[in-house]
Amino acid sequence: MKFIPYEVKTGAENMQIDSDLLDWAIDTQFKDAIFRLYGWSPACISLGRNQKDDFINQQLIKDNNIDVVRRLTGGRALLHDDELTYSFICPIDYLEHGENVVESYKEISQILIDKLDAIGIHTDFGAQKAVKTKFDYCMLISTGADLCYQGKKLIGSAQCRKNGYILQHGSILMDYNKDLLEKIFDEKVETTEVTCIKDIAPHLTREDLVKHFSQL
């Protein structure tokens, strides 16, 4: 597996790097997987590929120095701030069940499950919940392919496919600003639905997680 070391970039730069890595894998017909870790500065809202942006309060994001970028992948918006983000790129036939979207999500996410298990954070795919279409915030929706800790969503992921290759990326919440999220998305963020590393294992830093996930 090719590992891309952790780095902090703007939202536009992060999405461009993921796109460039996917295109490089396709152009070279790379047969292995690529695993990348990254952070965001400044904080950034990423929109799903086909998601409308009419919910965004432009003055609010300007006042809070928040960027906006559109992802290659689908799904709902995320606020990328205090988190560790991963991306995973591979040929469809690299995976045992690569042709099946849900099973490929689970197969890739098993890497995250195993890594978190090793440090005492036991996640699973949880139960799929009905999508409430008024929600613009991704972490309020569980698809059955996202990772949960004790029934609360910890990692939200999204995927796209291009020319026989898969790009999956996702956010591991270190912490979140409940008040800011509610202002941005104009909806209640229930602490019974979402969790973060700070709540689960407050002694773990982002640097700790980066080091642990880097040991592939």
Phi, psi and omega in degrees: 000133178274124183253130176256113187299155181302136174208156180253127182223172172289166178301315180298318179295317181298315180291326177292320179297315178300316179297317181294320179296319177297314180295322178297316179298319179293313183297323182266357185052048180298128187266349183259189177254156175241130179236126184232144175240140180203166176233179188231134173207121359287179174306151188212137170269124172255132180261143173298156188310320184247014184280138174289153181248017186288349178279347187283127175272104187298323180292322180297314182288329176294316181296332182257010177054052181248128175278167173227135179217156177254136181275162168290332187269165180275199179092189184262176186287153173229146168263114180266111182218269181267083185206170169242122183254143177236156165223147183224125182234135178199161171294149178305320183280001172291330183265151179295323182238043186298332182288337181266119187299309183296316181293327178291322173305311185292322180294316177292318182293340178299331175301316180292318179302312182297319180294317180289324176304320184295341178246019172085013177252104189263106182253161173212179185280349176066190180257138177292134179249147179301135180286123175265107194295345178287343183285123172267341186270121186302322188288352177271359182239128176251124185264353186092346176252357177272159183261134182239153173240115182051044175084357180252139184288127180248322184231121174254133183232158177219158188219150168219163181230141181208123173050043176084010179236154180245135167243121173236129174224158184196169187245127172259110185289122171277316177200168176211151181263097185302315183297317180294318179300318181293326177289318182293313188262356176053044178205155184289131174258104183278129178290349175281349183255332188233143174223177183208167181299323180301322179285325185277312185217077187300343180282343183278128176262167175300321179299321177299314181294319178301312180299317182293314181288340180285344182269069182276000000 
